[in-house]
Amino acid sequence: MAASIFAAVPHSPPVAVFKLTADFREDSDSRKVNLGVGAYRTDEGQPWVLPVVKKVEQMIANDNSLNHEYLPILGLPEFRANASRIALGDDSPAIKEKRVGSVQCLGGTGALRIGADFLRRWYNGNNNTATPVYVSTPSWENHNSVFMDAGFKDIRTYHYWDAAKRGLDLQGLLNDMEQAPEFSIFILHACAHNPTGTDPTPDQWKQIAAVMKRRSLFPFFDSAYQGFASGSLDKDAWAVRYFVSEGFELFCAQSFSKNFGLYNERVGNLTVVGKDADNVQRVLSQMEKIVRTTWSNPPSQGARIVATTLSSPQLFDEWKANVKTMADRVLLMRSELRSRLEALGTPGTWNHITEQIGMFSFTGLNPKQVEYMVKEKHIYLMASGRINMCGLTTKNLDYVAKSIHEAVTKIQ
């Protein structure tokens, strides 16, 4: 027989974070700890179905008026409207002026991809693949891949993390924006920057916005953790709302995986803010064509859960309380880990753990120290030193802190 027509296909390396989880599952050591996977866990180390989600799922199951007909191509209208509302705020002038539109997408990744596909086709002229796209260094690995696969040829990085001070490199970031060609696209983390957990302050966001406005740079926000980062929906959306108030046209990719715990429902939204209603409607008409050839119509269950919750004042309050429960546990784990490391006298400074925010912490551990943690201590974390704070519990905190202390003390 002839050789396979797929014989030249190389074997792609596994996605790092999922490979880490697979290795963790295969590990039989009783001390093992998974600090890699980007999902919330309770203090018992278990997934948590939000109580409000359970309640709404039962309401949907008992609603005999529902069926399995296709949703509109752009998605469930009440989901889209409410998703954009919590991103921009109840009193958003952009919403009142009807210059906001949205697309229901398959998670935050789908929202990024639909936005990227549209920008490649229509941003600042037709089929503009040469427009530079700037991604923070470091950033979530999919940011680069999504825009590359959408056809952009010029993916660049902008300064973000200052390893020496374990914080934001604001001056480097601003310098990169000053030097970027006009109309460049910048991927910005709305809150809880992944992987560093380091966000600009409101004053720093104002400086960033001022440079972007003067240089005619396009902001594409990725909002994956609204409410989950600080416990406040408004605080976590401050940057997006400020940019809108400054008159920017922008995209905002939203994910409801973390703040609703709907990881496998793939509930996302792409909010579009334009200069006026006519511009937004033309943009949506082109996005509808892109969706049609991508997934054609979105799934309904997750979107109905979110829409039902956000539409009811009582359910909305319950959801905010659930989200705050998750955020507060993460904040507690940050405080407890820092206090243990400082009590042990672990070399270096550890204030960055409590100064960072959201699910992830950029610990500052180097690759050799990470390797020691994985191989010798059975504590699984990303090679970059990023840990998921939700993987910490009151039962494993002491072990993790002592292991970090050993890694830092023994390995430089």
TILOKE-311903 format. One line per 3 residues: number of its first residue (from 0); their letters; for each residue x negated, y, z negated of C-alpha. Coordinates in steps of 0.1 Angstrom, whole numbers, plus 5000, padded with zeros to 4 digits. Layout:
<nodes>
NUM> a> X/Y/Z ~ ...
</nodes>
This chain:
<nodes>
0> maa> 5000/5000/5000 ~ 4989/5036/5006 ~ 4977/5056/4977
3> sif> 5004/5076/4958 ~ 5012/5110/4971 ~ 5007/5122/4935
6> aav> 4972/5107/4933 ~ 4955/5142/4932 ~ 4976/5155/4903
9> phs> 4954/5161/4873 ~ 4966/5152/4838 ~ 4975/5184/4820
12> ppv> 4963/5188/4784 ~ 4991/5187/4759 ~ 5006/5218/4744
15> avf> 4985/5224/4713 ~ 5012/5231/4687 ~ 5032/5200/4697
18> klt> 5001/5178/4699 ~ 4993/5190/4663 ~ 5028/5179/4652
21> adf> 5023/5145/4668 ~ 4990/5141/4651 ~ 5006/5150/4618
24> red> 5033/5124/4622 ~ 5008/5097/4629 ~ 4988/5105/4599
27> sds> 4995/5081/4570 ~ 4977/5101/4543 ~ 5001/5110/4515
30> rkv> 4985/5145/4511 ~ 4992/5156/4546 ~ 5006/5191/4552
33> nlg> 5019/5205/4585 ~ 5012/5242/4588 ~ 5014/5243/4626
36> vga> 5049/5240/4639 ~ 5068/5273/4643 ~ 5100/5263/4625
39> yrt> 5115/5271/4591 ~ 5112/5245/4563 ~ 5128/5244/4529
42> deg> 5107/5241/4497 ~ 5113/5203/4501 ~ 5096/5205/4535
45> qpw> 5129/5198/4554 ~ 5147/5216/4583 ~ 5175/5239/4571
48> vlp> 5209/5242/4589 ~ 5222/5276/4578 ~ 5254/5273/4558
51> vvk> 5271/5299/4580 ~ 5261/5279/4611 ~ 5277/5248/4596
54> kve> 5309/5268/4589 ~ 5311/5282/4624 ~ 5304/5248/4640
57> qmi> 5334/5234/4622 ~ 5355/5264/4634 ~ 5345/5257/4670
60> and> 5352/5220/4666 ~ 5387/5228/4654 ~ 5395/5253/4682
63> nsl> 5417/5235/4706 ~ 5416/5264/4731 ~ 5380/5257/4740
66> nhe> 5369/5236/4770 ~ 5338/5227/4789 ~ 5343/5250/4819
69> ylp> 5313/5269/4833 ~ 5303/5301/4815 ~ 5297/5331/4838
72> ilg> 5263/5332/4854 ~ 5251/5360/4831 ~ 5265/5342/4800
75> lpe> 5292/5345/4773 ~ 5302/5382/4773 ~ 5308/5384/4736
78> fra> 5274/5368/4729 ~ 5256/5392/4752 ~ 5273/5423/4738
81> nas> 5267/5414/4702 ~ 5231/5403/4708 ~ 5222/5436/4723
84> ria> 5241/5454/4696 ~ 5220/5439/4668 ~ 5188/5447/4687
87> lgd> 5197/5483/4694 ~ 5220/5491/4664 ~ 5256/5499/4660
90> dsp> 5251/5536/4666 ~ 5228/5532/4696 ~ 5233/5561/4721
93> aik> 5222/5538/4749 ~ 5252/5514/4742 ~ 5276/5543/4739
96> ekr> 5264/5557/4773 ~ 5268/5522/4788 ~ 5232/5521/4800
99> vgs> 5226/5487/4783 ~ 5232/5453/4799 ~ 5221/5418/4791
102> vqc> 5217/5382/4803 ~ 5222/5351/4782 ~ 5191/5330/4786
105> lgg> 5176/5297/4776 ~ 5158/5309/4744 ~ 5134/5337/4742
108> tga> 5112/5320/4767 ~ 5140/5320/4793 ~ 5146/5357/4786
111> lri> 5109/5364/4792 ~ 5110/5344/4824 ~ 5141/5361/4839
114> gad> 5126/5395/4830 ~ 5093/5385/4846 ~ 5109/5372/4877
117> flr> 5129/5404/4881 ~ 5099/5426/4875 ~ 5078/5407/4901
120> rwy> 5105/5412/4927 ~ 5117/5447/4919 ~ 5096/5466/4895
123> ngn> 5082/5499/4909 ~ 5087/5487/4944 ~ 5096/5454/4961
126> nnt> 5076/5422/4953 ~ 5049/5440/4933 ~ 5027/5411/4922
129> atp> 4997/5433/4918 ~ 5011/5453/4889 ~ 4989/5447/4858
132> vyv> 5006/5429/4829 ~ 4990/5434/4795 ~ 4992/5409/4767
135> stp> 4978/5414/4732 ~ 4947/5395/4722 ~ 4956/5372/4706
138> swe> 4992/5365/4715 ~ 5017/5337/4719 ~ 5002/5315/4745
141> nhn> 5034/5314/4766 ~ 5032/5351/4773 ~ 5003/5347/4798
144> svf> 5018/5315/4813 ~ 5053/5329/4819 ~ 5040/5359/4838
147> mda> 5014/5339/4858 ~ 5041/5314/4868 ~ 5064/5342/4878
150> gfk> 5038/5353/4903 ~ 5019/5382/4887 ~ 4983/5381/4898
153> dir> 4968/5406/4874 ~ 4972/5395/4837 ~ 4951/5415/4813
156> tyh> 4946/5417/4776 ~ 4948/5447/4752 ~ 4930/5450/4719
159> ywd> 4952/5441/4689 ~ 4935/5421/4661 ~ 4904/5434/4643
162> aak> 4888/5403/4629 ~ 4864/5422/4606 ~ 4891/5440/4587
165> rgl> 4918/5414/4594 ~ 4943/5439/4606 ~ 4955/5460/4636
168> dlq> 4929/5474/4660 ~ 4950/5505/4666 ~ 4923/5525/4683
171> gll> 4913/5497/4706 ~ 4950/5492/4715 ~ 4955/5529/4723
174> ndm> 4923/5531/4743 ~ 4935/5502/4764 ~ 4968/5519/4771
177> eqa> 4950/5551/4780 ~ 4929/5533/4805 ~ 4957/5511/4820
180> pef> 4969/5520/4855 ~ 5002/5539/4854 ~ 5033/5517/4855
183> sif> 5015/5488/4840 ~ 5037/5464/4820 ~ 5029/5458/4783
186> ilh> 5043/5428/4764 ~ 5049/5441/4728 ~ 5059/5420/4698
189> aca> 5090/5437/4682 ~ 5081/5424/4648 ~ 5062/5396/4631
192> hnp> 5034/5395/4657 ~ 5026/5359/4667 ~ 5000/5347/4657
195> tgt> 4986/5374/4635 ~ 5016/5385/4615 ~ 5003/5420/4617
198> dpt> 5026/5448/4629 ~ 5021/5485/4636 ~ 5036/5508/4610
201> pdq> 5064/5532/4622 ~ 5038/5560/4625 ~ 5015/5537/4646
204> wkq> 5045/5527/4668 ~ 5051/5564/4674 ~ 5015/5568/4686
207> iaa> 5018/5538/4708 ~ 5051/5551/4723 ~ 5036/5586/4729
210> vmk> 5007/5571/4750 ~ 5030/5547/4769 ~ 5054/5576/4778
213> rrs> 5026/5598/4790 ~ 5010/5570/4810 ~ 5043/5558/4824
216> lfp> 5038/5523/4810 ~ 5067/5498/4808 ~ 5075/5482/4775
219> ffd> 5087/5446/4775 ~ 5095/5437/4739 ~ 5096/5401/4726
222> say> 5119/5399/4696 ~ 5118/5364/4682 ~ 5121/5371/4645
225> qgf> 5146/5399/4639 ~ 5158/5396/4602 ~ 5135/5367/4596
228> asg> 5104/5389/4592 ~ 5114/5413/4565 ~ 5149/5402/4556
231> sld> 5163/5433/4572 ~ 5177/5434/4607 ~ 5173/5471/4610
234> kda> 5137/5472/4598 ~ 5127/5444/4622 ~ 5143/5462/4651
237> wav> 5128/5496/4643 ~ 5102/5497/4671 ~ 5127/5487/4698
240> ryf> 5152/5513/4687 ~ 5126/5540/4685 ~ 5115/5534/4720
243> vse> 5151/5536/4732 ~ 5156/5569/4713 ~ 5125/5582/4732
246> gfe> 5142/5576/4765 ~ 5123/5545/4777 ~ 5137/5521/4801
249> lfc> 5128/5487/4787 ~ 5134/5450/4784 ~ 5138/5431/4752
252> aqs> 5137/5393/4751 ~ 5156/5380/4721 ~ 5155/5346/4705
255> fsk> 5180/5332/4680 ~ 5159/5300/4673 ~ 5144/5313/4641
258> nfg> 5170/5336/4626 ~ 5199/5312/4632 ~ 5179/5280/4630
261> lyn> 5192/5270/4664 ~ 5159/5257/4677 ~ 5173/5230/4700
264> erv> 5203/5250/4713 ~ 5180/5274/4732 ~ 5199/5306/4725
267> gnl> 5183/5337/4740 ~ 5192/5371/4754 ~ 5175/5396/4777
270> tvv> 5186/5431/4768 ~ 5181/5457/4796 ~ 5180/5494/4788
273> gkd> 5181/5517/4818 ~ 5185/5554/4826 ~ 5222/5551/4834
276> adn> 5250/5526/4839 ~ 5245/5524/4877 ~ 5209/5514/4874
279> vqr> 5217/5488/4848 ~ 5244/5472/4869 ~ 5222/5470/4899
282> vls> 5195/5453/4878 ~ 5220/5428/4865 ~ 5232/5420/4900
285> qme> 5197/5409/4909 ~ 5192/5391/4876 ~ 5224/5371/4884
288> kiv> 5208/5359/4916 ~ 5176/5348/4897 ~ 5197/5330/4871
291> rtt> 5217/5312/4898 ~ 5186/5296/4912 ~ 5170/5289/4878
294> wsn> 5197/5273/4856 ~ 5228/5285/4874 ~ 5250/5288/4842
297> pps> 5239/5289/4805 ~ 5251/5264/4779 ~ 5279/5276/4755
300> qga> 5276/5260/4721 ~ 5247/5280/4706 ~ 5260/5312/4722
303> riv> 5294/5306/4707 ~ 5279/5301/4672 ~ 5260/5334/4674
306> att> 5288/5353/4690 ~ 5314/5341/4664 ~ 5291/5349/4636
309> lss> 5281/5384/4648 ~ 5318/5393/4657 ~ 5331/5387/4622
312> pql> 5321/5411/4594 ~ 5324/5383/4568 ~ 5304/5358/4587
315> fde> 5279/5385/4597 ~ 5273/5392/4560 ~ 5269/5355/4552
318> wka> 5244/5352/4580 ~ 5224/5381/4568 ~ 5223/5365/4534
321> nvk> 5211/5332/4549 ~ 5184/5350/4569 ~ 5172/5369/4538
324> tma> 5170/5335/4519 ~ 5145/5323/4546 ~ 5126/5356/4547
327> drv> 5123/5357/4509 ~ 5109/5322/4507 ~ 5082/5331/4532
330> llm> 5073/5363/4513 ~ 5071/5342/4481 ~ 5047/5317/4497
333> rse> 5025/5345/4509 ~ 5023/5360/4474 ~ 5016/5326/4458
336> lrs> 4989/5316/4483 ~ 4971/5348/4479 ~ 4972/5347/4441
339> rle> 4958/5312/4441 ~ 4930/5320/4464 ~ 4920/5350/4444
342> alg> 4923/5330/4412 ~ 4899/5304/4426 ~ 4874/5332/4436
345> tpg> 4875/5321/4472 ~ 4849/5341/4492 ~ 4863/5370/4512
348> twn> 4894/5392/4508 ~ 4929/5377/4510 ~ 4951/5408/4508
351> hit> 4959/5403/4545 ~ 4981/5373/4537 ~ 5006/5396/4519
354> eqi> 5001/5425/4543 ~ 5010/5403/4572 ~ 5047/5396/4579
357> gmf> 5069/5369/4593 ~ 5065/5332/4598 ~ 5028/5331/4606
360> sft> 4996/5342/4590 ~ 4962/5346/4607 ~ 4941/5333/4578
363> gln> 4907/5342/4592 ~ 4895/5306/4590 ~ 4871/5298/4618
366> pkq> 4873/5267/4641 ~ 4848/5247/4620 ~ 4867/5254/4588
369> vey> 4900/5245/4606 ~ 4884/5212/4617 ~ 4874/5205/4581
372> mvk> 4910/5212/4569 ~ 4924/5188/4595 ~ 4899/5160/4593
375> ekh> 4890/5160/4556 ~ 4921/5174/4540 ~ 4948/5163/4564
378> iyl> 4962/5199/4566 ~ 4972/5206/4601 ~ 4969/5242/4615
381> mas> 4961/5258/4648 ~ 4924/5261/4658 ~ 4928/5299/4657
384> gri> 4934/5297/4619 ~ 4971/5305/4622 ~ 4993/5288/4597
387> nmc> 5031/5286/4594 ~ 5039/5300/4559 ~ 5071/5278/4559
390> glt> 5050/5247/4557 ~ 5039/5258/4522 ~ 5059/5245/4493
393> tkn> 5057/5248/4455 ~ 5044/5212/4456 ~ 5016/5216/4481
396> ldy> 5004/5252/4474 ~ 4977/5242/4449 ~ 4963/5216/4473
399> vak> 4963/5239/4503 ~ 4947/5267/4483 ~ 4920/5245/4469
402> sih> 4914/5230/4504 ~ 4910/5265/4519 ~ 4886/5274/4491
405> eav> 4865/5243/4498 ~ 4865/5250/4536 ~ 4854/5286/4531
408> tki> 4828/5277/4505 ~ 4812/5248/4523 ~ 4814/5259/4559
411> q> 4804/5293/4573
</nodes>
